Amino acid sequence: MSAAIASLPALDNDRLARLFADNYRRVLMAAYRIAGNIADAEDVAQGVFLRLHTGDVPAVTNAESYLYRAAINGALDLLRRRKTAGSEPLEAAASVVSAEATSSPDVELTSLELGLQLRQAIGELAPRAAEMFALRYLEELGNGEIAKLMGTSQAVVAVTLYQSRSKLKKRLIELQRRMR
């Protein structure tokens, strides 16, 4: 569904119900992959649809795209507010950086510890970089899809992801050293 939202004081209940039915699961799962627990993901998803209902959103042309990005940004905001969030591991993203981050054999983190540290480190990235990282490694979108979704070039996405991985690696190493 690619419904356009033209008038944005507030959506009528029928239209909101349609958008909710068509997009809630995707919004919830996007938030869950970042927040790490279902309760926080539900809060984020409800907040996204509440803002849509009250008209507290910018004018958008693609509801699916807006809802998806709003869920990711809401979950990232949640991480930033807490600095340490979640109780379940981020296996998908952890595998991206765990090999680089565990440079010595005596450093062995459980998936839970690594997930918590990764959430903290992602929350410290610049908002746009964190969103790109989440879209690439948590939502598994390609660089071209991310570029289109975010209105930028594939080169910018690639450079931002490279820099983000580098920053996350350094931050995870710092956090591991503190745990010793």
N, C-alpha and C positions, 0 to 999 in steps of 0.2 A: 504494500500500500504506500503510495506517495502522495498523501493528501497535503494540500497546501493550506496554510493557515493565513488567511488574509486579514480578517478583522480580529483584533486582539484585545478588546476590552475583556471579555471572558467568553469562553466557549459555551454553547448551549449543551444541556445535559446529554442529548442524543449523540452529538458529535464527540463529546468527551468520552462517552461510554464506548463508542466505536474505536476511538484511538486507544483507549485503555485496553479493550479486548484484543486488539490487533498487535499492541506493542508492549504490554506489561511484562511478559516473560523475558523479552529481549532486554528491556530496561533493567529488570531485576537481575538478570544474569551478568550484564555488563557491570553493574554496581557490585555484585557479589565477587566477581573475579578480582576486583581491586580491594574492596573492604575486607574480604576474607571471612565474613560471617553473615548468615542470612538475616539476622535481626537488623544489622546496620544497612544491609542492601535493601531491605523492605522500607526502612526509614528514608533512604535516598530516593527510591522509586516513588514512594508516596509524596515526597517533597516535589519531585519533578512534575507529577500529575497535578498536585495542588497548585503549583505556580501556573501551570497551563490553564487550570480551571479559573483561577482568579485574574488571569490576564497579566500576571507579573512576569512576562517574557518579552523578549524583543520580537519584532516582526520577523517571521521566518517563512521560507517558501517550501520547505520539505519537513514535514512533521516527524517522519522516521529519523532523519538525520539529526534534527534538533533533540529529540528525546534520547537518542543514543549518546550523543555528545554531552547532554545535560546529565545523564546518569554517570558517565565517566568523570565529568568534572565535579559532580556532587560527591562521589566517592573519594576522589582525590582531595577535595576540600575537607572531608571528614578526617582523612589521614593527617592532613596538615594541622587540623585543630587538635588532634589527639597526640600527635608526634609519635606515638606508638599505638597502633590499633590492631584489632583482630585477634583471633585465637586459632585460626586455621591456616595451614601453610599455603603459600602461593607457588605450588609446584611448578606450574608452567613457566612463570617468570624466573623462579629460583634456578631452574636448570640452565637458563640463559647465562647467568652470571656466576653460578656456583663453581664451575670449573676454573674460571679465572680468579675468583675471590679466594679460593682455598689453595693458596700457593705452597704451603708447607704441609707435609703429611701429618704433623701433630695437631693441626687445626681441623677438627671434625665437628661440624654443627649438625644438629638434627634438622629435619625439614621444618619443624615448627620454629626453631630459633632463627633459621635462615629466612623463613617467611616473614617473621616479625621484623627482622632487621631490614629486609628488602622493602617492606611496607614503609618503614621509617625513612629509608633512603629515598624512595620514590616521592614521598611527601615533601622532601627537601629540594627536589628539582623545581626548576621554573615551571609554571603552570602549563605552558605550551609544550615543553619538553616532556613533562610527565604525561600529558595527554597522548603525545605521539608514542611514547614508550608503552603506555597501556594499550593503545590501539594495535601496536605491532606485536607485542609479546604476550599480552593477556587476551586480546580479542583476535589475534592471529590474522590481522589484515596485512596485505602487501603494501609496500611503499607507495605504489601508484594509487591504491585505494585511499590511503591516508592523505596523500597529497590532494586528491580530488575532494575528499571530505573536509579538509582543513583549508582549502583554497590556496595551496602553495605548490611548489615544484617538488618532484621526486628527489632532486639533488639536495634541497633544503631538508627534506625528511631524512635522507641518508646521513647527512652531516649531523643533524640534531640527534639522531639515534646513536651514532658513533660517539658523540660527546657525552650523551646520557649514559651509555654503557661504561665509558671511562670514569665518569663521576661516580656512578653506582659501585663500580669495582673498588675505587679508592675508599669510598665511604664504608663499604662492607668490610674491607680490610681493617679500617680504623675501629669499627665496632667489634670485630673479632679480637683485636689486640686488647681492647678494654675488658673483654670477658675473661682473659687469661689470668 
